[in-house]
Amino acid sequence: MSEVLMKVSHLSKEFKVGRKKYLKAVDDISFKVGRGETLGIVGESGCGKTTLGRTLINIYTPTSGEIELSGQVLDIKNKKIRKMLADKMQMIFQDPFASLNPRMTVGEIIAEGWAYRRLYSKKERHDKAVELLEIVGLNEEHANRFPHEFSGGQRQRIGIARALSMNPEVMICDEPISALDVSIQAQVMNLLIDLQKSKNLTYIFIAHDISMVRYISTNIMVMYLGSQMEFGTSEEVYYHPVHPYTQALFSAIPVPDPDTEKSRESIMLEGEIPSPINTPKGCKFSTRCQYVHEICKTERPETKEVAPGHFCACHFPLVDNL
């Protein structure tokens, strides 16, 4: 791993859903991300991927845990730290239209952060906004238009330009291509990869498309009901998954070879998904795991290193797959 840029320790986020009930959307997550690297986060809908991303950037205030950026603990009560966080971390949202102010022109949207901080003159803001538009594949005439005048792919490029305006070190990409046409997805992905190389950006990449996550990620983290199931390098997790949930999740990835796809068996998960408000006492995946033992139902598994840099939260990891 290169220089550690972000370190997250035992991060949790709870939401109160009743008088005495809490939904733990993010449950004791820990990881490190190196500068210029990409951490891909995958899992089923509702597993807490987006909540984790929003907690990292302080859209949601963490319930417990610690976030370090460049060796500095992010104390959100400190105004200087909050400003530093806004400068160093930006987010690209899943729905590009909902994240853009319909009453502002594209140039005003991109320059909003500069205007709030009273940076540059009005003309300088316009010129810098145009420069960012050109970097993401748009041009000067687009600066005076409104968000509704653009296609989905163009709106996402505008969202990327806005995120770049503060020269961030970390960009949290919350399913940035899932709302786009397939023909546009590759263009946006290639843009993100080019920007990462040219600006040495660090990405937290959240997505359903596991093949795409594998393509862009340095490391992959698999989540289930708010918890971290497996973590390791992209190649290691993809080709040698040791958690039963990871194996089932990856077995659903289609193979672009009809003969191989026809003969391949997907792992069908049975059993009920537990309520996130009332999760099992032991392993959260125990209600659907085909390898479940009695200890899995009563004791929460610790995250252990099963191979160098490869971590798994399972009492009986499938180490034969390594």
C-alpha positions in Angstrom: 0.0 0.0 0.0 1.2 3.5 -0.8 1.1 6.3 1.8 -2.0 5.9 4.0 -4.3 8.8 3.2 -7.5 7.8 5.0 -7.8 5.5 8.1 -11.2 4.5 9.5 -11.4 2.8 12.9 -14.5 1.2 14.3 -16.9 3.5 12.5 -20.6 3.1 13.3 -23.8 5.0 12.4 -27.1 4.4 14.1 -30.6 5.8 13.3 -33.3 6.0 15.9 -36.4 4.4 14.5 -38.6 4.2 17.6 -38.6 5.1 21.3 -36.0 2.4 22.2 -35.1 1.0 18.8 -32.0 1.8 16.7 -31.1 0.8 13.2 -27.3 0.3 13.0 -26.7 1.1 9.3 -22.9 1.0 9.7 -21.5 -1.4 12.3 -17.9 -1.2 13.4 -16.2 -0.7 10.0 -12.4 -0.3 9.9 -10.1 0.1 6.8 -7.2 2.0 5.3 -6.9 3.6 1.9 -3.6 4.6 0.3 -3.1 7.8 -1.7 -4.0 7.4 -5.3 -5.8 4.1 -4.6 -9.4 3.0 -5.0 -11.4 1.2 -2.4 -14.4 -0.5 -3.9 -17.4 -1.2 -1.6 -19.9 -3.8 -2.7 -22.9 -5.6 -1.3 -26.7 -6.0 -1.7 -29.1 -3.1 -1.6 -29.6 -1.9 2.0 -26.2 -3.2 3.2 -25.1 0.3 4.3 -22.7 1.2 1.4 -24.2 4.6 0.8 -24.6 5.4 4.5 -21.0 4.6 5.0 -20.0 7.0 2.2 -22.2 9.7 3.6 -20.8 9.2 7.1 -17.3 9.4 5.8 -18.0 12.9 4.3 -20.1 14.0 7.4 -23.4 14.2 5.6 -24.3 11.9 8.5 -22.6 12.4 11.8 -20.9 9.2 13.0 -22.4 7.6 16.1 -19.0 6.3 17.1 -15.6 5.6 15.7 -12.8 7.6 14.2 -11.8 8.9 10.8 -8.3 10.1 10.0 -7.3 12.0 6.9 -3.6 12.6 6.3 -2.9 11.6 9.9 -5.4 14.1 11.3 -8.4 13.0 13.3 -11.6 14.6 11.9 -13.2 16.3 14.8 -16.4 17.6 13.2 -17.1 20.0 16.1 -14.1 22.0 15.1 -14.9 24.6 12.4 -11.4 24.4 10.9 -11.6 20.7 10.6 -15.0 20.9 8.9 -13.7 23.3 6.4 -10.6 21.2 5.8 -12.9 18.2 5.3 -15.0 20.0 2.7 -11.8 21.0 0.8 -10.2 17.6 0.9 -13.2 15.3 0.4 -16.0 15.6 -2.2 -18.8 13.3 -3.3 -20.3 12.3 -6.6 -23.9 11.3 -6.1 -25.9 8.5 -7.7 -28.6 10.7 -9.2 -26.9 13.6 -11.0 -30.1 15.5 -11.6 -31.2 15.5 -7.9 -27.8 16.7 -6.8 -27.8 19.8 -9.0 -29.7 23.0 -8.1 -32.2 23.5 -11.0 -32.3 27.3 -10.4 -28.5 27.8 -10.9 -26.6 27.7 -14.2 -23.9 25.1 -14.5 -21.2 27.7 -14.2 -22.8 28.9 -10.9 -23.0 25.3 -9.6 -19.4 24.6 -10.2 -18.3 28.0 -8.7 -20.6 27.8 -5.7 -17.8 26.6 -3.3 -15.5 29.5 -4.5 -18.3 32.0 -4.1 -19.1 30.7 -0.5 -15.4 31.2 0.4 -15.1 34.5 -1.5 -12.4 33.2 -3.7 -11.5 34.8 -7.0 -13.4 37.5 -8.9 -16.6 36.8 -10.8 -14.7 36.5 -14.1 -12.1 34.3 -12.6 -14.8 31.9 -11.2 -16.3 31.8 -14.7 -13.0 31.1 -16.4 -12.1 28.4 -13.9 -15.6 26.8 -14.2 -15.1 26.6 -18.0 -11.7 25.1 -17.5 -13.2 22.3 -15.3 -16.0 21.8 -17.9 -13.4 21.2 -20.6 -11.6 18.8 -18.4 -14.7 16.6 -18.0 -15.5 16.8 -21.7 -17.9 19.7 -21.9 -17.3 23.3 -23.2 -17.8 27.0 -22.5 -21.3 27.3 -23.9 -22.6 24.7 -21.3 -21.6 27.1 -18.5 -24.7 29.3 -19.1 -27.2 26.4 -19.3 -29.4 24.9 -16.6 -29.2 21.2 -15.4 -32.5 20.3 -17.1 -31.0 21.0 -20.5 -28.5 18.2 -20.2 -28.6 14.4 -20.6 -27.8 12.1 -17.7 -24.2 11.5 -18.7 -23.6 15.2 -19.1 -25.1 15.9 -15.7 -22.8 13.4 -14.1 -19.9 15.1 -15.8 -21.1 18.4 -14.3 -21.3 16.7 -10.9 -17.7 15.5 -11.3 -16.6 19.0 -12.3 -18.2 20.5 -9.2 -16.5 17.9 -7.0 -13.1 18.8 -8.6 -13.6 22.5 -8.0 -12.2 22.3 -4.4 -9.1 20.3 -5.5 -10.0 17.3 -3.2 -7.7 14.5 -2.3 -10.6 12.0 -1.8 -13.7 11.5 -3.9 -16.5 9.3 -2.7 -18.3 8.0 -5.8 -21.8 6.7 -4.7 -22.8 4.5 -7.6 -21.9 7.2 -10.1 -22.8 5.2 -13.2 -25.9 3.2 -12.1 -28.4 5.8 -13.3 -26.7 6.1 -16.8 -27.2 4.3 -20.1 -24.8 1.4 -20.6 -23.2 3.2 -23.6 -22.4 6.2 -21.3 -21.2 4.2 -18.3 -17.9 3.3 -19.9 -17.2 7.0 -20.9 -17.8 8.2 -17.3 -15.6 5.4 -15.9 -12.8 6.2 -18.3 -13.1 9.9 -17.3 -12.8 8.9 -13.6 -9.8 6.7 -14.2 -8.0 9.5 -16.3 -8.7 12.0 -13.6 -7.4 9.7 -10.9 -4.1 9.3 -12.8 -3.7 12.9 -13.7 -4.6 14.3 -10.2 -3.5 11.4 -8.0 -7.0 11.2 -6.6 -8.1 8.6 -4.0 -11.6 7.1 -4.6 -14.1 5.4 -2.4 -16.1 3.7 -5.1 -19.6 2.3 -4.2 -21.4 0.2 -6.7 -23.7 -2.8 -7.4 -21.7 -3.8 -10.5 -19.0 -6.0 -9.1 -17.3 -6.4 -12.4 -16.9 -2.6 -12.6 -15.7 -2.4 -9.0 -13.1 -5.0 -9.8 -12.0 -3.0 -12.9 -11.4 0.2 -11.1 -10.5 -0.9 -7.5 -7.2 -1.5 -5.8 -9.0 -3.1 -2.8 -12.5 -4.4 -2.3 -14.6 -4.4 0.8 -17.8 -6.6 1.0 -20.6 -5.4 3.3 -23.6 -7.2 4.6 -26.2 -5.6 6.9 -23.9 -2.7 7.8 -20.9 -5.0 8.7 -17.7 -5.7 6.9 -17.6 -9.4 5.7 -14.4 -9.4 3.7 -11.6 -7.1 2.7 -8.6 -7.5 0.4 -6.9 -6.6 -2.8 -9.2 -6.6 -5.9 -7.7 -9.7 -7.4 -7.5 -11.6 -4.2 -11.1 -11.0 -3.2 -12.4 -11.6 -6.7 -10.5 -14.8 -7.5 -10.2 -16.2 -3.9 -13.2 -15.2 -1.8 -13.2 -16.9 1.5 -16.5 -15.7 3.1 -19.6 -17.6 2.1 -21.5 -14.4 1.4 -18.8 -13.1 -0.9 -18.7 -16.4 -2.8 -22.5 -16.2 -3.3 -22.4 -12.6 -4.3 -19.6 -13.1 -6.9 -21.2 -16.2 -8.3 -24.1 -14.1 -9.6 -21.7 -12.1 -11.9 -22.5 -13.1 -15.5 -19.7 -14.5 -17.6 -19.5 -13.2 -21.3 -19.0 -16.8 -22.6 -22.3 -18.6 -23.3 -20.8 -22.1 -22.8 -19.1 -21.2 -19.5 -22.2 -19.4 -18.3 -24.4 -22.3 -19.1 -22.3 -24.8 -17.2 -21.6 -22.5 -14.3 -23.6 -22.8 -11.0 -24.7 -19.8 -9.1 -24.9 -20.1 -5.3 -28.6 -19.6 -4.3 -28.9 -18.1 -0.8 -31.9 -19.5 1.2 -33.3 -18.3 4.5 -34.5 -14.9 5.5 -32.6 -11.6 5.6 -32.6 -10.4 9.2 -34.2 -7.1 10.2 -31.4 -4.5 10.5 -33.2 -3.3 13.7 -32.9 -6.7 15.3 -29.9 -8.5 13.9 -28.8 -12.0 15.0 -26.8 -12.3 18.2 -24.0 -14.1 16.3 -23.0 -13.7 12.7 -25.4 -11.6 10.7 -25.2 -13.9 7.8 -25.9 -17.0 9.9 -29.6 -17.1 8.8 -28.6 -17.6 5.1 -25.3 -19.4 5.3 -25.1 -23.0 4.1 -22.0 -23.7 6.3 -23.6 -22.4 9.5 -22.5 -23.9 12.9 -23.9 -23.4 16.3 -21.2 -21.0 17.3 -22.2 -18.8 14.3 -25.6 -18.3 15.9 -24.3 -17.2 19.3 -21.0 -15.4 18.8 -20.1 -12.5 16.5 -17.0 -13.5 14.4 -13.9 -11.4 14.7 -12.3 -10.0 11.6 -9.1 -12.1 11.0 -6.3 -12.0 8.5 -6.5 -15.2 6.5 -3.7 -14.2 4.1 -1.4 -11.2 3.8 -3.7 -8.2 3.4 -6.8 -10.4 3.1 -9.3 -10.1 6.0 -12.5 -12.1 6.7 -15.2 -11.9 9.4 -16.1 -15.6 9.6 -15.7 -18.4 12.2 -15.0 -20.9 9.4 -13.5 -19.0 6.4 -13.3 -21.1 3.2 -9.5 -21.0 3.2 -9.4 -23.9 0.7 -10.3 -21.3 -1.9 -7.0 -19.4 -1.3 
